[in-house]
Amino acid sequence: AEYMGLQLEKNQEVKVKMENESMALLGKLKDELSNRKAAMNELEREVSGSKEQALRLAGEMEMQGRAMQKLKVEFEENLRKREQMLEERFRCDLDQLEGEYQRETNTGSRIQSE
């Protein structure tokens, strides 16, 4: 009977010790879970911020693309206008030179015929 009493007492001690260890382990697990939840929340905030930043950058890039397209169109229009102006000047200069050549040729022909 004494042996059984000691055995019961020992079993009770082991049971209490195991319960205490289990509670300590459970506490650690709860803390770890809490830390991981906090880390996940932080990551979600970062991802959300990154998404917003990516969307903002995409919008800015789209606006810059439109602005670049507009500049390209303006540049091409200015280039065409300059080409036309140069072509017209060239034609005027050519007409003027042809006129002078004709006058010189006519003057030379008159001198020869005299």
HUBEL-V954141 format. One record per pair of residues at least 12 apart in sequence whose C-alpha atoms are under 8 Angstrom apart, sorted by the first residue. I is the first residue (numbers start at 0). GAP is how many residues later the second one is. Records with the same first field share a line. If there is no record, write none. Layout:
I: GAP + GAP
This chain:
none
